[in-house]
Amino acid sequence: MLSGAQEACSAMLARRWVQIPLLILCVMACGVFLSIERRLLPTMALDVYCQQSYVAMLTFLVVFGLSKAAANLFSGSVYDMIGRKIPLIFGSVLLIPCPLVLLFSDSWSFVLVTNVMFGVAQGIVNSACLVMLIDWFGAKHRGMAAGIFECAAYGTVSVSTFIVGALYQASGYRPLPMAFGVLFSLIGLVASFFVLDTSRLVIAEAEGSQPESFATQPPQLQTMHEEDRTHTPSEFAAATTLRERVIAVAHSIATYFRQLATVLWRCFKSRMILAAIVAGVCVNIKDGLIWGLAPLFFPSYSPGDNDPTTVLIALYTAAWGVCQLFTGILSDYINRKYLVTVGVYMQGFSLFLIAVVPVIVPSYSVRFGLWIVFMLTLGLGTALMYPVVQALVADECDPQWRASGIGIYRACRDAGYAVGAALSGVLADAFGLLASFMVIALLLLLSGLFFIAYGRSREELGQAATTDDGVMFTPLTTFSESASSSSAEWRSKNNNKHGGDDEDEDTDTDERQGDDLEQTNYREHHGEQLAYEDIEL
């Protein structure tokens, strides 16, 4: 028989098949504008905004990558503190002006500002949707959740690339492609208002009060109380003077950055997360190259007015988007490391072959056919690792800081866009387009070697985890522990004002101490090995 908390959790989970399409609509809104940028903005930089060098032309991608990385870095901790829905709405609002600027402005500076806004918007929206999908699907199906997310994101990019290309043929750069982007940004904003916040599911998972069919982790390993999550807002609400409120706000900000620093240390302390970060950065360096220079590379090696860019980029993103659904699900049943390794190597070799085809194949028809094959394998390789590595990072994170951990991974990964744009631009200006493709292919192959040699999950480390310093493997029992003493003062003040509920508070404290003792006993017995029993390695 289910407890009251489990019944409430089950009632919420019954609505997930309505919520998942809403989250997908929010992701699609970002995907449509991303297809506009991928297909049109590199050539617009030359034709409309008169940027002459590759480095200058790719500055839009540099600012996009940096702003998206920053948004991912900070948004994860925000989701853990205040929930997922409010940031999702904020990101959806930021997306609306982006296609409008490209529609009306002829200033490259405005384009750069737009890409800062788009980077922040996509970082917030996509991270929120990914984390919420993982919350909805639970520990058993994290790979499926990541696969659905990435399939929705890049499947949208693929389909809308064809649509944007057709609209471009009909009206040029403006107005139809940009109007298409405005329409979907409004759809995403409307959908975000109907999304349910999944913070309650996270609390239920941490307390072990989820239905048994949904939660699989030992409940003794996860202890988090509602008042521990929300003590900072309680501090602010209990403040009666301006000085106390200023102190409460300053204290909450300090707590936030302390939490972020703690999770950063935990992520880089984990060998698997660090290896995943390196692989993710190199994959996005590659994608930055494809985004920025492929629309210039393919026409330069095509005779006459032949421009295969629309077809090739659409096929690349289609293979990437559709296959992620299956690779994500597959990773729930086999070792995720195998998929990531194969995916990284497949991308490296495919990118190298794309670059050498114009050199060794004189016939354009044969060259175009080979480009199709290698762009499809490039997309398949990306699909083999892109959602899987995010599920792998989620495996390494405890529920209380999972959103922060995924946010840190996505921040580092998306910084690869900026690195890829800058590196490929410098190489293309100095040595030509072929050199930039070959160097970044080599980087991908080296990142695959690092992932194989260094990446070790906490299950693989086994007994070594018991002698670790505990920084990585100790779950956050009170995620905002730095402010616990202040919280006690505010609660004491409230109790005195309302006649006192000290006896109830003492009872709650005893219960929490009992939970902590039970958790300690569990760890001593099991050697602090945090096993995910539902994953077959």
TIKOL-421273 format. One record per residue (C-alpha): residue number from 1; x negated, y, z negated. Coordinates in steps of 0.05 Angstrom, whole numbers, plus 5000, padded with zeros to 4 digits. Example, Ala and Ser with C-alpha at 12.3 -4.5 7.8 and 13.67 -1.06 7.14 Angstrom:
BEGIN
1|4754|4910|4844
2|4727|4979|4857
//
This chain:
BEGIN
1|5000|5000|5000
2|4973|5068|5019
3|4959|5121|4967
4|4989|5191|4973
5|4925|5219|5004
6|4922|5162|5054
7|4995|5172|5073
8|4982|5246|5085
9|4921|5229|5126
10|4960|5177|5166
11|5016|5227|5180
12|4964|5276|5207
13|4930|5223|5249
14|4997|5205|5281
15|4994|5274|5315
16|4925|5265|5346
17|4952|5244|5414
18|4985|5313|5419
19|4924|5349|5393
20|4872|5316|5438
21|4903|5345|5503
22|4904|5414|5471
23|4830|5409|5455
24|4817|5385|5526
25|4853|5447|5553
26|4807|5491|5512
27|4747|5454|5540
28|4774|5460|5611
29|4779|5536|5604
30|4704|5540|5593
31|4691|5488|5647
32|4727|5529|5701
33|4685|5592|5688
34|4623|5548|5684
35|4638|5522|5754
36|4643|5595|5779
37|4575|5610|5750
38|4543|5547|5776
39|4570|5554|5846
40|4571|5629|5858
41|4528|5668|5810
42|4458|5648|5836
43|4476|5671|5906
44|4514|5731|5879
45|4450|5752|5844
46|4418|5758|5913
47|4476|5782|5956
48|4515|5827|5908
49|4467|5847|5853
50|4403|5850|5896
51|4356|5811|5850
52|4293|5796|5889
53|4251|5747|5848
54|4271|5680|5820
55|4254|5702|5750
56|4298|5764|5754
57|4354|5724|5786
58|4353|5672|5730
59|4355|5721|5672
60|4430|5709|5668
61|4416|5637|5652
62|4363|5656|5600
63|4411|5700|5561
64|4466|5649|5568
65|4422|5593|5539
66|4397|5635|5481
67|4467|5661|5462
68|4498|5592|5467
69|4442|5562|5425
70|4452|5616|5371
71|4527|5604|5372
72|4517|5529|5363
73|4466|5539|5308
74|4511|5582|5264
75|4579|5556|5283
76|4568|5486|5255
77|4558|5512|5184
78|4618|5559|5194
79|4661|5499|5212
80|4639|5463|5149
81|4656|5524|5106
82|4720|5554|5134
83|4747|5500|5182
84|4749|5492|5257
85|4811|5528|5283
86|4794|5602|5269
87|4726|5598|5304
88|4760|5562|5363
89|4810|5618|5372
90|4754|5670|5367
91|4714|5635|5421
92|4775|5629|5466
93|4786|5705|5460
94|4714|5719|5478
95|4721|5678|5543
96|4776|5722|5573
97|4733|5783|5593
98|4679|5741|5627
99|4713|5729|5695
100|4741|5800|5694
101|4671|5830|5692
102|4649|5788|5752
103|4712|5810|5787
104|4703|5885|5779
105|4631|5901|5761
106|4572|5911|5808
107|4522|5921|5752
108|4472|5866|5737
109|4467|5892|5665
110|4542|5878|5657
111|4531|5808|5684
112|4477|5796|5631
113|4524|5821|5576
114|4579|5776|5604
115|4533|5716|5600
116|4517|5731|5528
117|4592|5732|5514
118|4602|5668|5554
119|4545|5633|5518
120|4575|5650|5450
121|4645|5632|5474
122|4626|5565|5503
123|4581|5548|5444
124|4638|5561|5395
125|4694|5529|5435
126|4656|5467|5457
127|4625|5454|5390
128|4692|5462|5355
129|4727|5417|5404
130|4672|5363|5400
131|4672|5364|5323
132|4748|5361|5321
133|4751|5303|5370
134|4701|5265|5327
135|4744|5281|5266
136|4806|5255|5302
137|4775|5190|5327
138|4737|5172|5263
139|4673|5134|5251
140|4693|5074|5294
141|4699|5113|5358
142|4650|5171|5356
143|4621|5151|5423
144|4690|5151|5454
145|4704|5220|5425
146|4639|5248|5453
147|4653|5214|5520
148|4722|5243|5526
149|4695|5312|5509
150|4639|5311|5559
151|4684|5278|5612
152|4734|5334|5604
153|4681|5388|5605
154|4641|5366|5666
155|4699|5332|5702
156|4731|5401|5701
157|4667|5432|5728
158|4666|5382|5785
159|4738|5390|5807
160|4738|5466|5799
161|4672|5470|5838
162|4710|5445|5899
163|4767|5494|5885
164|4719|5552|5874
165|4683|5534|5939
166|4748|5534|5977
167|4770|5600|5946
168|4702|5630|5964
169|4711|5609|6036
170|4780|5642|6036
171|4764|5708|6002
172|4690|5713|5989
173|4663|5723|5919
174|4723|5764|5900
175|4781|5763|5881
176|4807|5692|5885
177|4750|5653|5849
178|4750|5703|5791
179|4826|5704|5786
180|4823|5628|5780
181|4776|5637|5720
182|4822|5688|5687
183|4882|5642|5693
184|4847|5584|5658
185|4817|5627|5603
186|4888|5649|5585
187|4911|5577|5584
188|4855|5559|5537
189|4872|5615|5490
190|4945|5594|5486
191|4925|5522|5473
192|4878|5542|5416
193|4935|5571|5376
194|4970|5504|5374
195|4909|5464|5352
196|4910|5435|5281
197|4849|5444|5237
198|4817|5376|5221
199|4782|5397|5157
200|4832|5355|5117
201|4808|5293|5154
202|4736|5309|5137
203|4754|5316|5063
204|4792|5250|5066
205|4733|5215|5098
206|4685|5243|5046
207|4730|5222|4989
208|4744|5153|5019
209|4819|5166|5022
210|4828|5153|5096
211|4868|5093|5119
212|4825|5030|5121
213|4836|5023|5196
214|4806|5092|5207
215|4749|5099|5157
216|4692|5049|5153
217|4638|5080|5110
218|4632|5060|5036
219|4674|5111|4998
220|4624|5112|4940
221|4573|5143|4986
222|4617|5203|5001
223|4642|5248|4945
224|4669|5317|4960
225|4723|5354|4922
226|4768|5407|4951
227|4747|5459|4900
228|4674|5446|4918
229|4690|5463|4990
230|4728|5526|4975
231|4694|5554|4913
232|4665|5613|4950
233|4734|5641|4972
234|4757|5629|4901
235|4699|5672|4876
236|4722|5728|4921
237|4795|5721|4902
238|4778|5722|4828
239|4737|5786|4834
240|4775|5846|4805
241|4727|5903|4820
242|4692|5927|4883
243|4625|5910|4853
244|4646|5839|4838
245|4673|5830|4908
246|4608|5857|4940
247|4569|5808|4896
248|4615|5751|4916
249|4607|5766|4990
250|4531|5772|4984
251|4529|5708|4945
252|4571|5671|4998
253|4524|5696|5053
254|4463|5674|5014
255|4496|5606|5002
256|4512|5599|5076
257|4440|5610|5098
258|4415|5564|5043
259|4462|5510|5069
260|4438|5522|5140
261|4365|5517|5119
262|4379|5453|5081
263|4413|5420|5141
264|4358|5444|5188
265|4307|5410|5143
266|4348|5347|5141
267|4355|5345|5217
268|4281|5354|5231
269|4264|5305|5175
270|4304|5252|5212
271|4262|5218|5265
272|4322|5200|5307
273|4353|5270|5307
274|4285|5301|5324
275|4276|5253|5382
276|4347|5267|5405
277|4333|5342|5403
278|4271|5335|5446
279|4309|5293|5497
280|4368|5341|5496
281|4324|5402|5508
282|4289|5369|5568
283|4356|5347|5598
284|4382|5419|5594
285|4317|5445|5623
286|4334|5401|5682
287|4406|5425|5684
288|4382|5497|5682
289|4340|5483|5743
290|4399|5452|5780
291|4445|5509|5759
292|4397|5565|5779
293|4357|5539|5837
294|4396|5482|5870
295|4442|5533|5907
296|4378|5561|5937
297|4338|5496|5945
298|4388|5457|5987
299|4404|5511|6039
300|4329|5526|6048
301|4318|5455|6072
302|4382|5452|6115
303|4384|5473|6188
304|4426|5531|6213
305|4487|5549|6172
306|4492|5481|6138
307|4500|5491|6063
308|4511|5425|6025
309|4509|5459|5957
310|4583|5454|5942
311|4587|5380|5958
312|4523|5361|5923
313|4535|5400|5859
314|4607|5375|5856
315|4584|5303|5864
316|4531|5313|5811
317|4580|5341|5760
318|4633|5289|5780
319|4586|5231|5766
320|4564|5265|5702
321|4635|5280|5679
322|4672|5216|5697
323|4619|5167|5676
324|4612|5199|5607
325|4680|5171|5588
326|4655|5100|5599
327|4584|5110|5572
328|4612|5142|5509
329|4658|5082|5496
330|4602|5033|5515
331|4556|5065|5463
332|4605|5044|5408
333|4589|4971|5423
334|4515|4970|5442
335|4453|5005|5416
336|4458|5078|5434
337|4382|5084|5441
338|4382|5038|5502
339|4432|5082|5539
340|4395|5146|5522
341|4328|5118|5545
342|4355|5092|5611
343|4392|5157|5623
344|4331|5201|5612
345|4287|5160|5659
346|4341|5157|5712
347|4345|5233|5712
348|4270|5241|5716
349|4261|5195|5776
350|4324|5222|5811
351|4300|5294|5805
352|4232|5276|5832
353|4263|5240|5892
354|4309|5299|5907
355|4248|5343|5912
356|4207|5297|5957
357|4263|5279|6006
358|4254|5343|6049
359|4179|5329|6053
360|4183|5256|6076
361|4250|5254|6114
362|4253|5298|6177
363|4325|5280|6197
364|4376|5325|6164
365|4432|5273|6166
366|4388|5221|6130
367|4363|5274|6083
368|4434|5295|6065
369|4454|5222|6053
370|4395|5212|6006
371|4410|5276|5970
372|4481|5250|5957
373|4453|5185|5928
374|4402|5219|5884
375|4449|5273|5859
376|4498|5217|5840
377|4443|5179|5803
378|4422|5245|5770
379|4493|5255|5745
380|4498|5182|5723
381|4433|5188|5684
382|4459|5251|5650
383|4523|5214|5632
384|4484|5157|5601
385|4452|5202|5550
386|4493|5267|5543
387|4552|5242|5501
388|4514|5183|5472
389|4460|5225|5440
390|4513|5269|5406
391|4546|5207|5377
392|4477|5183|5355
393|4465|5249|5319
394|4534|5243|5286
395|4514|5173|5261
396|4455|5204|5226
397|4495|5258|5191
398|4539|5252|5129
399|4611|5278|5135
400|4598|5341|5093
401|4546|5368|5141
402|4562|5331|5205
403|4588|5394|5239
404|4525|5431|5219
405|4480|5375|5243
406|4515|5370|5310
407|4513|5445|5316
408|4438|5446|5304
409|4427|5392|5357
410|4470|5429|5407
411|4434|5494|5391
412|4366|5465|5406
413|4393|5428|5467
414|4425|5490|5496
415|4362|5531|5485
416|4337|5486|5541
417|4378|5527|5590
418|4336|5588|5573
419|4271|5549|5575
420|4291|5516|5640
421|4311|5581|5674
422|4247|5617|5653
423|4201|5558|5669
424|4233|5541|5736
425|4234|5615|5756
426|4161|5624|5741
427|4142|5560|5777
428|4185|5577|5837
429|4155|5647|5843
430|4084|5621|5836
431|4085|5554|5872
432|4152|5547|5907
433|4217|5510|5894
434|4188|5440|5904
435|4137|5450|5849
436|4190|5471|5799
437|4231|5408|5813
438|4171|5362|5806
439|4144|5393|5741
440|4211|5388|5706
441|4219|5316|5730
442|4153|5301|5696
443|4178|5334|5632
444|4239|5289|5632
445|4196|5226|5638
446|4151|5249|5581
447|4212|5262|5536
448|4235|5191|5550
449|4167|5165|5525
450|4173|5207|5462
451|4244|5182|5449
452|4221|5110|5454
453|4159|5119|5411
454|4186|5164|5356
455|4262|5156|5351
456|4282|5112|5292
457|4351|5111|5261
458|4360|5105|5186
459|4386|5034|5197
460|4321|5016|5233
461|4279|5047|5178
462|4313|5000|5129
463|4275|4992|5064
464|4231|5051|5081
465|4290|5096|5065
466|4286|5077|4992
467|4217|5107|4985
468|4234|5170|5022
469|4235|5236|4986
470|4311|5236|4991
471|4317|5299|5031
472|4348|5265|5091
473|4385|5207|5060
474|4419|5239|5000
475|4489|5261|5019
476|4513|5329|4997
477|4559|5313|4939
478|4573|5387|4930
479|4557|5421|4995
480|4552|5491|4965
481|4517|5472|4901
482|4478|5536|4898
483|4539|5574|4876
484|4567|5523|4827
485|4549|5563|4765
486|4583|5625|4793
487|4644|5584|4810
488|4648|5559|4738
489|4647|5632|4714
490|4704|5651|4760
491|4745|5590|4741
492|4734|5605|4668
493|4757|5677|4678
494|4820|5652|4714
495|4835|5602|4659
496|4831|5657|4606
497|4877|5701|4646
498|4930|5648|4656
499|4930|5619|4586
500|4875|5569|4600
501|4874|5502|4633
502|4809|5482|4600
503|4834|5413|4582
504|4853|5398|4654
505|4787|5425|4679
506|4749|5382|4629
507|4788|5321|4653
508|4771|5337|4725
509|4698|5347|4707
510|4696|5279|4672
511|4727|5247|4734
512|4675|5279|4779
513|4619|5257|4732
514|4648|5187|4735
515|4648|5190|4811
516|4576|5213|4811
517|4556|5156|4764
518|4592|5106|4808
519|4557|5134|4869
520|4489|5129|4834
521|4502|5057|4814
522|4522|5040|4885
523|4458|5069|4913
524|4414|5033|4862
525|4447|4968|4882
526|4444|4979|4957
527|4377|5015|4963
528|4407|5079|4991
529|4418|5046|5059
530|4475|5084|5091
531|4502|5030|5138
532|4553|5043|5191
533|4585|4975|5191
534|4630|4987|5251
535|4573|4997|5300
536|4544|4935|5331
537|4470|4947|5343
//
